[in-house]
Amino acid sequence: MRPLRDRYAADSRAQALAGALREGRACTVGACHGALPAVLLAASGVRPVITVTHDPQRLAEDLEELGVSVAVLPELERFAADDEASADAAGWQRRAAALEAFSNGAWLIASPAATAQPVPDLAETVARSRVLKPGQTQDPQALVERLVEGGFRMVSTVEARGEVAIRGGILDIFPFIGEQPLRLEFFGDQVDSIRRFDPFSQESTGRVDEAVLAAPGIGLATRELWSQLPPGAVAVLGDVSLRSRLPKDHGRVEVRLARQLEAGSLDGESVGVERLRGDLRKGLAELAALLGEVPEGRALILARSDEAAEEMRAHVRDAGQESRVEVVTGRVSGGWRDLSTGLIAVHDYELAERAPAKKRARVAGGAPLDS
């Protein structure tokens, strides 16, 4: 999905976001539908101090699919401001791990409620993490030992957060941050490649540039998040400002992406793809009609697998649209119609109007996590 991100790199909307984030200047981009907010943020190439949205999981999955390293700061499920210790131990661990990943370059994603809950001292978390990139030298066995000492559990097959497995020159690990486990392939003591993989099928799903292996150990969480973040603007997804949703002003400039087009905001020039939903034949017919309205229009259909992509290409050929419709394997949270560029991005499941299967990560020894 990186070509989709790169397609928008020179787009004026992405450039406006980049300028606002870089300069710490307030900016609102309205009429942003589907996964377009994630695409524009990724294409801007500027990491916000933090990105806040009501659905962090959805945004994190979109950004990861677009090649951005992310860390979700989860909400504590059992927390009261007057409690010295929360019963949500797994939540504390994942919050600390997210901060470690952030300190190593990952984008920090959170809900409004998560930003208001305490965190450990950020400076104390930095030394516990490890970042690996292809080409680096690292003894895989020594890495496993360090991970196990830090709280990871050795297993034969990695399926849940906090698990690690090694076989030959392949190391599988499910970090406490990120939405999918990672597969590190070694050539001797050199990291040869890093890929995400599906914990259910165990098949690789995409190459990544780095692995942020944050340890789960935590210090005392007594610090306020906002006071520890570096200076800069906060990115917000939503029609309402973050400032109005918090009990205390965060003191930051907001760069906001909204569905509604407000007075004085930059026009994101997009609409949803509800018109395309229905049975597949009707959806493709509507897609052809929309493309007929814009001479330079193009469509990008996202398929859930390589097999589904081949099947969809056959349907596109049967509909006589192969010259203007590209089918690729990938998934983001929702399609959109870009009125500025003429691009229509839509999923195969949206054309056939069925919900995509969502796979929720589990903590080792526990139940699935919704956050």
C-alpha positions in Angstrom: 0.0 0.0 0.0 3.0 2.3 0.0 2.4 3.3 -3.6 -1.0 4.7 -2.5 0.9 6.8 0.1 3.5 7.9 -2.4 0.7 8.8 -4.9 -0.3 11.6 -2.5 3.2 12.7 -1.5 3.1 15.8 -3.8 -0.7 16.4 -3.2 -1.5 20.0 -2.0 -3.5 18.7 1.0 -0.7 16.5 2.2 1.7 19.4 1.7 -0.5 21.7 3.7 -0.6 19.2 6.6 3.2 18.8 6.4 3.6 22.6 6.6 1.2 22.9 9.5 2.8 20.1 11.5 6.3 21.2 10.8 5.6 24.9 11.7 3.2 24.2 14.6 0.4 26.1 12.9 -3.3 25.4 13.4 -5.0 23.8 10.4 -8.2 22.0 9.6 -8.8 19.8 6.6 -12.5 19.0 6.1 -14.4 16.7 3.8 -12.0 13.8 4.6 -13.7 10.4 4.1 -12.8 6.8 4.4 -9.1 6.2 5.0 -8.1 9.5 3.3 -7.0 11.1 6.6 -4.5 8.3 7.2 -3.2 8.5 3.6 -2.7 12.3 3.9 -1.0 12.0 7.2 1.3 9.3 6.0 2.0 11.2 2.7 2.9 14.3 4.7 6.0 12.6 5.9 5.9 14.5 9.2 5.4 12.7 12.5 2.9 14.5 14.7 3.8 14.8 18.4 0.8 12.5 19.0 -2.3 11.6 16.8 -5.6 11.5 18.7 -8.7 9.8 17.3 -11.8 8.0 18.8 -10.7 4.8 17.1 -6.9 4.4 17.5 -6.9 0.7 16.3 -8.5 1.6 13.0 -6.0 4.5 12.3 -3.0 2.4 13.5 -4.0 -0.4 11.1 -4.3 2.1 8.2 -0.9 3.7 8.9 0.9 0.4 9.3 -0.6 -0.7 5.9 0.8 2.5 4.5 4.3 1.7 5.8 4.3 3.9 9.0 5.6 2.5 12.2 3.0 3.1 14.9 2.3 2.5 18.6 -1.1 2.7 20.2 -1.3 4.1 23.7 -4.2 2.0 25.0 -6.8 3.1 27.5 -6.7 1.5 30.9 -9.9 -0.5 31.3 -9.9 -0.5 35.1 -8.5 2.9 36.3 -9.5 5.6 38.7 -7.6 8.8 39.1 -7.3 8.3 42.9 -6.0 4.7 42.6 -2.2 4.3 43.1 -2.3 1.0 41.1 -4.6 -0.2 38.4 -5.8 -3.8 38.1 -5.2 -3.5 34.4 -1.6 -4.8 34.4 -1.6 -5.7 30.7 -2.8 -2.1 29.9 0.1 -0.6 31.9 2.6 -2.8 30.1 1.3 -1.8 26.7 1.2 1.9 27.6 4.9 1.7 28.7 5.8 -0.2 25.5 4.0 2.3 23.3 6.0 5.1 24.9 9.3 3.2 24.3 8.3 2.7 20.7 7.5 6.4 20.4 10.9 7.4 21.8 12.4 5.3 19.0 10.5 7.0 16.2 7.1 5.3 16.0 4.0 7.5 15.6 2.0 7.6 18.9 -1.8 7.0 18.4 -4.3 7.5 21.3 -7.9 8.1 22.2 -8.8 11.3 24.1 -9.3 9.2 27.3 -5.9 7.5 26.9 -4.1 10.9 26.8 -5.6 11.8 30.2 -4.4 8.8 32.0 -0.9 8.7 33.7 2.2 7.3 32.2 5.7 6.3 33.4 8.6 8.7 33.1 9.4 8.9 29.4 13.1 9.4 29.9 13.4 6.2 32.0 11.8 4.1 29.3 14.1 4.9 26.5 17.0 2.6 27.5 14.8 -0.5 27.6 13.9 -0.6 24.0 15.7 -2.0 20.9 15.3 -1.0 17.3 16.4 -3.3 14.5 16.7 -2.6 10.8 17.7 -4.7 7.8 21.5 -4.8 7.5 22.2 -4.4 11.2 24.3 -6.9 13.1 22.6 -8.8 16.0 23.1 -12.2 17.5 19.6 -13.7 17.2 20.1 -16.0 20.2 21.3 -13.1 22.4 18.3 -11.0 21.3 15.9 -13.8 22.3 17.6 -14.1 25.7 17.2 -10.3 26.2 13.6 -10.4 25.2 12.8 -13.3 27.6 14.6 -11.5 30.4 12.5 -8.4 29.6 9.2 -10.3 29.9 8.5 -12.0 26.6 7.5 -15.7 26.6 9.2 -18.4 24.5 6.7 -20.5 22.5 6.8 -22.8 19.5 4.4 -20.7 17.4 3.7 -16.9 17.9 0.0 -16.1 18.2 -0.3 -13.4 20.9 1.4 -10.3 22.2 4.4 -10.9 24.3 5.4 -14.2 22.6 8.7 -15.0 20.8 9.8 -18.0 18.8 13.0 -18.9 17.0 13.7 -21.6 14.5 17.0 -21.6 12.6 17.7 -18.1 11.3 14.0 -16.9 11.7 12.8 -15.1 14.7 9.1 -14.5 15.2 8.0 -11.9 17.8 4.7 -10.3 18.7 5.6 -6.9 20.2 3.5 -5.2 22.8 2.9 -2.4 20.3 1.9 -2.7 16.6 -1.0 -4.6 15.2 0.7 -7.7 13.8 3.7 -9.9 14.8 7.0 -9.5 13.1 9.2 -12.1 11.3 13.0 -11.3 11.4 15.1 -13.3 9.0 18.8 -13.5 9.8 21.8 -14.3 7.6 24.3 -15.3 10.3 24.3 -12.4 12.7 22.9 -9.9 10.2 19.3 -8.9 10.0 18.3 -9.8 6.4 14.7 -8.8 6.3 11.7 -7.8 8.5 8.2 -8.6 7.6 4.7 -8.5 9.3 2.9 -11.8 9.3 -0.6 -13.0 10.1 -0.7 -14.9 13.4 -3.5 -17.1 12.2 -2.2 -18.2 8.9 1.5 -17.6 9.7 1.9 -16.1 6.2 3.9 -12.9 5.6 1.7 -9.9 4.9 4.3 -7.1 4.1 7.8 -5.9 4.5 8.7 -3.2 7.1 11.7 -0.9 7.5 12.3 -1.5 11.2 11.3 -3.5 14.3 10.7 -1.6 17.5 11.1 -4.2 20.2 9.8 -2.5 23.3 10.1 -4.4 26.6 7.0 -4.7 28.8 8.7 -3.8 32.1 7.2 -0.6 33.5 8.1 2.1 36.1 5.7 3.8 38.3 3.1 5.6 36.2 2.6 8.9 37.9 3.5 11.4 35.1 1.2 13.4 32.9 1.5 12.5 29.2 1.3 16.0 27.8 4.0 17.5 29.9 6.5 14.8 28.7 5.8 15.1 24.9 8.2 17.2 22.9 7.0 20.6 21.5 4.8 20.6 18.4 1.4 20.2 17.0 -1.0 17.4 17.8 -2.9 15.7 14.9 -6.6 15.1 15.6 -9.1 13.1 13.6 -12.7 14.2 14.2 -15.3 16.9 13.7 -14.8 18.3 17.2 -11.5 19.8 18.6 -9.6 17.6 21.1 -9.3 20.6 23.4 -13.1 20.5 24.0 -13.1 16.8 24.8 -10.4 16.9 27.6 -10.9 17.9 31.2 -7.7 20.0 31.0 -6.3 22.0 28.1 -3.4 20.2 26.5 -1.8 23.5 25.5 -1.0 22.4 22.0 -1.8 23.6 18.5 -4.2 21.2 16.7 -4.0 20.0 13.1 -7.3 18.4 12.5 -8.8 16.2 9.8 -12.6 16.2 9.8 -15.5 14.7 7.8 -17.4 18.0 7.9 -16.3 20.9 5.8 -16.2 23.9 8.2 -16.0 27.6 7.4 -12.4 28.6 6.9 -11.0 25.0 6.7 -9.1 23.5 3.8 -11.4 21.5 1.5 -10.3 17.8 1.5 -12.5 17.4 -1.6 -13.6 13.8 -0.9 -16.8 11.9 -0.4 -17.7 8.4 0.7 -18.3 5.4 -1.5 -21.7 4.5 -0.2 -23.1 4.8 -3.8 -20.9 1.8 -4.8 -22.2 -0.6 -2.1 -24.5 -3.4 -3.1 -24.0 -6.6 -5.0 -20.8 -6.8 -7.0 -22.4 -6.4 -10.4 -24.2 -3.2 -9.3 -21.1 -1.9 -7.6 -19.0 -2.3 -10.7 -21.7 -0.7 -12.8 -21.8 2.3 -10.5 -18.0 2.5 -10.5 -18.1 2.7 -14.3 -20.7 5.4 -14.2 -18.6 7.5 -11.8 -15.5 7.0 -13.9 -17.5 8.2 -16.9 -18.1 11.5 -15.2 -14.4 12.3 -15.0 -12.3 11.8 -18.2 -9.0 11.4 -16.2 -10.6 9.4 -13.4 -9.0 6.2 -12.2 -10.2 3.5 -9.7 -8.2 1.5 -7.2 -9.8 -1.7 -5.9 -8.3 -3.1 -2.8 -8.6 -6.9 -2.4 -8.2 -8.9 0.8 -5.7 -11.4 -0.7 -3.8 -12.2 -3.9 -6.4 -14.8 -4.8 -9.2 -12.3 -4.3 -7.3 -9.8 -6.3 -7.1 -12.2 -9.3 -10.8 -13.0 -9.0 -11.6 -9.2 -8.9 -9.5 -8.6 -12.0 -11.5 -11.1 -13.9 -14.7 -9.3 -12.9 -13.2 -6.0 -13.9 -12.3 -7.4 -17.3 -15.8 -8.8 -17.7 -17.1 -5.3 -17.0 -14.8 -3.8 -19.6 -13.1 -1.5 -17.1 -9.5 -2.9 -17.0 -8.0 0.2 -18.7 -9.1 2.5 -15.8 -9.4 0.2 -12.8 -6.4 -1.2 -11.0 -6.7 -4.1 -8.5 -4.2 -4.5 -5.7 -3.8 -6.6 -2.6 -4.2 -4.5 0.6 -6.7 -3.1 3.1 -7.4 0.2 4.7 -10.4 1.1 6.9 -12.6 2.5 4.2 -12.8 3.8 0.6 -13.3 7.3 -0.7 -13.8 9.2 -3.9 -11.3 12.0 -4.4 -12.9 14.8 -6.3 -9.6 16.6 -6.7 -7.6 13.9 -8.4 -10.4 11.7 -9.8 -9.2 8.7 -7.9 -11.8 6.3 -6.5 -10.4 3.9 -3.8 -12.7 1.1 -2.8 -12.5 -2.3 -1.2 -13.8 -5.6 -2.7 -16.0 -6.0 0.4 -17.5 -2.6 -0.1 -18.5 -3.4 -3.6 -20.0 -6.6 -2.4 -21.3 -4.9 0.8 -20.0 -7.3 3.4 -18.1 -6.5 6.5 -14.3 -7.3 6.5 -13.2 -10.0 9.0 -11.4 -8.3 11.9 -8.7 -10.2 13.7 -8.1 -9.0 17.2 -4.7 -9.5 18.9 -4.4 -11.4 22.1 -2.1 -10.9 25.1 -0.2 -14.1 25.8 -2.4 -16.3 28.0 -5.4 -13.9 27.7 -8.4 -13.0 25.7 -8.6 -10.9 22.5 -8.0 -7.2 22.9 -10.3 -4.7 21.3 -8.0 -1.7 21.8 
